[in-house]
Each structure stands twice: as C-alpha cells, then as structure tokens.
Amino acid sequence: MAIYNVFLTFLSLVTSTSIKQITNEDFDDDMRDSITTNESALKYVLHHTWREKETADVSFDKIFLLCTDDVLKAKETTGISSYDIFLKQMAEVYYNKGKNINTFTNSIEQIPCGDNLDDLDRVKTSIIDVSRRILAFKDSVMGDQNEVRLYMDTTGGPRNAAMILLVISRIMAYHGITVRGVYYSSLKRIDNVPKEITVHRILDVYNLFDMIAGFEEFKLFGSAKKLNEYFADEDASPSKDETIDSSTHQLLSAMDGFSEAINISSRGAFEKSIASLDESLALVKASARDDSRSKSFDQELVELLQQPIEESYAELLEHHHNDTSDELAYIDWCLDHDYLQQALTLFCEYVPEYVVDKGIIEIDKTVLAKDRELYRDLYNSSDTRSTPMRLFNAINKARRQASKYGGEPAKEELAPKIDWKIRKFLRWMINDRNTIMYDEHDISRQTKLIGEMIDRRIEQLLSDCSSLLRTKGFMLYPPRDRDVKNYTLIDWIHFLGDIMKSPSHIVNINDVFLSMRLHFFKVVFKEYPCNQYVSVDNETQTLHFTNTSNEAYEAVCKDFIHYITNGFDGKQYKGLIVYRLDATGLSPTQYVQRMIDLANGTNKVDLYNLTGVMIPTGDLETISNTLLFLDKYFEIKKARNDSNHANKEALCKYTTARELREEIKRCVDLARLLSRNK
C-alpha cells in the first residue's frame, strides 16, 4: 500500500520579517528560526516525519497553499511577496536537512483566492476550487490499497480561514481522505515584539466534530457507526474513577446495541437495547451530578450530549420505565427517523400480535374446532410463525377468496359437504330415536323425548350448515329485507326433522324443490318397495298417497330416509344454496350492516366467514374501521413482499416511500384507535 501525504494551509500576510523561535521541546534546534507562523507547522510535521528511520526520506507529495491577492503581491520596498518568503524559508529547511529541494518545489500548488474573502460567494468558490484540486490529485494516485493523508495548518489567512479549511477537510474526509494531523501555531510577543512560536496539535479538537456528529447521527438515525469510529482508538481501560469511565463505555455499548437492533429489525433486540440504553443514560446522569471526582474531557462532553438522546428516545424509554409494551412505538420511531424498511418489517411482524393481544380480533377455540383445517393451520406446532401471524395469513386468504365466493364452483364444492353432514345427522337421530324407544316405554313420554332430541339435532345441523356455507360466500338465512320465495336448505332440513318426528309429514314432499322432487319420484317412489303406497301425478308433478295409514307413512319414510342416508346424489343440494354473502353491489356500510345482521344479536361478527374468528363488537363504526385497517395492513404487506422478493413489477399500490410511510402511519394510528375502543 502506498501512502500519499498532502499539506493544506492558508498563507498569512507577512508584516514582520524578524526571526521568531519555535519553542516546542520536541523539535530540532536547527529548524527553530522562522519568519512566518505558517512555516512553523509545516516544519513541525516534517521534523517528526524525518526523525523516524522508516520515513526519513518521506516528504509531502502535494502542498496546497491558499493565497489572497495581498499574499501574492510583492512589497514595493523589497520586491518580495509573503508567498515568496514562505517558499524561501521552506527551501532552506530542505537544503539544511539534505533533502531534495525539487521535491518541495514540485509539490507546491498555489491557489489564488482573490482579495475579498468576506464575500460569501468568493468563499464558496475557493472551497470548491481547493476541493477539486485535492480530489484530482487523489484520483491520480489512488489504487486499490493506496491511502491519501491530509495534514492541515489552521493558523494563517483571513478571519474566516479556519472555517474554510474545516469545510474543506470535512469534504476530503467524506471522499475517503484521512485527516491525519491538524495544527495551529500561536505567536507570543516579548516587549511587544513577536518572538516565540508554539505549534499545537489540535487533531483531537477537530475529531470532536466526529464525536458530536456521532451523537447527532444516533439521535436522528439510531446509528452508532460514527461513534464507534471515534472511540475505536480510545483507551478502553478504566481510569482512576472507574464508575465514571464505565458510564461512557456502557452508554456507547447500549447505543451500539440499539443500532444493531435497527439493522436486524428484531423485536427482542429492540426491547433489550432500550433497557440497556435507559440504564446507561441513568448512569451518565448520575455521573454528571457527581462533582466529587475528576472527569476526562470526553466524559464531560458525553454528559453534555446525552440529554438530546434521552429526549429523542423519550417514548421508547417511557414504555421501559412503566414496564408497558407498545410494539407500535418501535414502528413510530423507525418512521420518524426515516428507517422505512425497518418500519415495514416491524409493522408486518408486530401488528398481528398487537391486534390479537389487544382483542381487536378474537379467536373462539371452541367454535374454531369445528373447522379442523383452519384449527390445524392456526395451531400447527411445526409452523415456526406465531399464532397471530398464522391467523393473519388465514384472514388474508379468506379476503382473497371472497371475490370468488357465491358462484357455481363454490356450490359444487359445498353440495357434497352438506350431503355428508345431513347423512351424519340423520344417522344420529335414528340411533338416538331407537335408544329412546328402547329405554322409554311410556308413549307420551317417548314422543316428547324424541321431539326434543330431534329439535336439538336439527338446530345443530342448521348451525353447522350455516358455518359451512359462509366459508364459500353463502348464507343459510335470507337477508332481512328480502321476501322469501325460494325453497331453501332451511326448509329441507326442517322437512327432514319433521318426518323424523312424525312419518305423516312425508306428505310435504310436494313442497320440496322441484328438481329434487322429480329426482325422488323417479328413484325412490317408483323403484323402492314404498311405491305400493304412492303414485306420481305427472301433470301436477306431485306425489299422491294411495294409502294414508300410519303404517304406509312409516314405510314410505323408511325407504326415503334410507335413500337419503345411503344412495342420494348430494349434488342435488346445489339448488338449495340460494343466498349469497359477498359484498357484490353493497356499499361498505351496507356490507358491515349485513355482518351485524348475520350475528343475530351476539355482539360479535364473523370475520370473512372464518369459523371462530370474530370482531368482538356489534358497533358499525368499529367493524368498519377494523375492515379498513385489515385492508390497509395487507396492502402495505405487499410492499414487504415486493422488497423481499425483489419484484420487478410491484404488487403494492403505494409506489413511493412517502406514500408507504404515510399509509403505515395511518394504519398504526387506526390500530391504536381500535385498541382504545375495547
């Protein structure tokens, strides 16, 4: 690796050519005589470079000299300019030390700065000019491993020279140039005559900008990178006052931990880092109040800088103080500090848990157990995701399928499932009826028990079928505002219950849905033994009983139930699925009102027809806000998927960072509103 050294200074106007002495103890006597303060800093750096064996032949590759018009102008009395005096003095140093003078003269690059550096535009022009020249040199020498080091003397020049040099040095540092040394030369007068020059190393003071910038970086962005760089070269061993020193290191460690938590977007890491930050800030404040012990400058500066950190993190620290958990606060912090991707990650992971923890959406495990597939999906121990995350996945799946609900394919899928349930319940009722008839010999009592049993079974069958229909966008019961004209699944189930109670109700077969009735006429009442008791009127498409005895009714019912439980084609039930549940043609308010109506006064509404998943309120506004919140959440989550999978065509409708940030904020605020309404 090659190292290239650059020196930068602002030359001063020489008003006295008297010889002054450099008084620094770590200096060669044959280099002490100086005329200008500018030359003293350059001499000091060269002395400390040449005295080391390995750098004895090293010099500056470039010396950039900023010069006003007065510095470049020759005096009328001597014909020599201040610029010439500086060059002459430094050339003598090279000559006296046996160094190649051409090395010095070839390194000089003069940069004129005009005659009025009180003019802001002139200052800006000079800054750009100097910066471009230094960077041009950097570009000419930089290889894969090369390094350019900047040494800077802030002594000379006009009143604003130090600020100009500071700006230039920060630009250079931004471009990867190492600021290796910063110097200032003070001039002492003896008997009112300039006599002594002392060169001061002020790199530590310059580096304080990095420390302050590091605290500012952490306050604004939660990053500890700059602070880590600043303290990388600090002595980590405890001082005489171990407690005070340790408070600084503990604070830095806590800040670094928070920075790491942001990078990995981990909830657990966030909470631990905030706890650590809170403890370390308390230790720093305690140290600040303790005047009994000596403190390092860095320690006292840290004490001065900690308060804005505490204010910036106040909300997160308050939750730690009060031992309260608000996952959404971390999302707010990331949004407020422009960590959009981290906010998006935390949003997608935190919100489901927040919604479940706050009871915005509830799970009734008893009801949920009726849907084995959904229950298995939500409580699958092999799935590493949390239950709330699995719940939201199921909710989103139900939302996406909602547009497919209520159509013929859904009826095709539902019909055999309904058939299976009806067969099962009929068999249960037959078994229960036989048990009652065997156990109870009192006919009146027997009839009463059978009736009560059948009513319970029918009620449960209706409930199960209602839940099943909802999974595919249908309702068992008609909307309140609709006249009931169709023969539906409700009528069919009640008909089955009636004939299980009393075979004479089989006469109501003529009310059954026409296509099903014709099917029964063809298959059951012509081919089964019961056909001896009935005849079909093809003109009216009705069934007539030629024998109305109880034995005849029982025989017909027996064959009919046997067919329903064993040979019936369940596809026939498609015609009994009538009422659609989806929101087609409904306004959002009408849709929510339908959800409330379907709740039948339970004050809990089913969410997207998911069995056992509910919005635990009957309030129209709260339900509307919950559905709006879910729509926003799943739309925002698309942005996470776009990012994770590097989608070329974005799926999320929010295409700018500003839009996404605003929507996340709105969704978080809506979640808090819903939690307060609990």
WOFEN-V371859 format. One line per field, one symbol per residue. ss: DSSP state (~ for helix, > for strand, _ for the rest). A space follows every 50 residues. Layout:
ss = ???
This chain:
ss = __>>>>>>>>_________>>>______~~~_>>__~~~~~~~~~~~~~~ __~~~______>>>>>>_~~~~_________~~~~~~~~~~~~~~~____ ~~~~~~~>>>>>_______~~~~~~~~~~~~~~~~~~~~~~_____>>>> >>>_______~~~~~~~~~~~~~~___>>>>>>>>>>>>>__>>>>>>>> >_~~~~~~~~~~~~~~~~~~~___~~~~~~~__________~~~~~~~~~ ~~~~~~~~~~~~~~__~~~~~~~~~~~~~~~~~~~~~~~_______~~~~ ~~~~~~~~~~~~_~~~~~~~~_____~~~~~~~~~~___~~~~~~~~~~~ ~~~~~~~____>>_~~~~___~~~~~~~________~~~~~~~~~~~~~~ ~~_____~~~~~~~~~~~~~~~~~~~~~~~~~~~~~~~~___~~~~~~~~ ~~~~~~~~~~~~~~~~~~~~___>>_____________~~~~~~~~~~~~ ~_~~~~~~~~~__~~~~~~~~~~~~~~_~~~~~>>>>____>>>>____~ ~~~~~~~~~~~~~~~~___~~~~~~~__>>_______~~~~~~~~~~~__ ____>>______>>>____~~~~~~~~~~~~~~~~~~~~~~~~~______ ______~~~~~~~~~~~~~~~~~~~~__
